[in-house]
Amino acid sequence: MNIDAIVRLALFIGIPAFIMWRGYKKMSEAERNDLKTDVTSKRFIATYGLVALSLVFLLVEPIFEATWMKVISGVLFSIGMLVSSFFIWLNASSKWKAVLCIISSIIALAIFLWVIT
């Protein structure tokens, strides 16, 4: 087991989780309900959820030294970015702004896939 990878996982997951938990406790009940409905929506899970899950797989991979986790991470990230690009295109007020967002998503996907190989 790689101790550096365990520390990295604890820092990259633990610190944001603590900050989000602290912010959640400061919210009013109405804001908490709005957050729950937003996070459990299909759109959120299909975009940000898949991207976050792929990053978790990428952080866990050095601990278990299983290369199949990188493959799963790449697939989940790709699906999340493609679905995100699709939703950006559908909901854009200006197609020019949508094209810029989609190009940046494609660049992010290319960089991510380049890093994991």
PyMOL commands that set and color helices and strands:
alter all, ss='L'
color gray80, all
select helices_A, chain A and resi 3-26+29-39+42-64+68-91+95-116
alter helices_A, ss='H'
color red, helices_A
deselect
rebuild
show_as cartoon
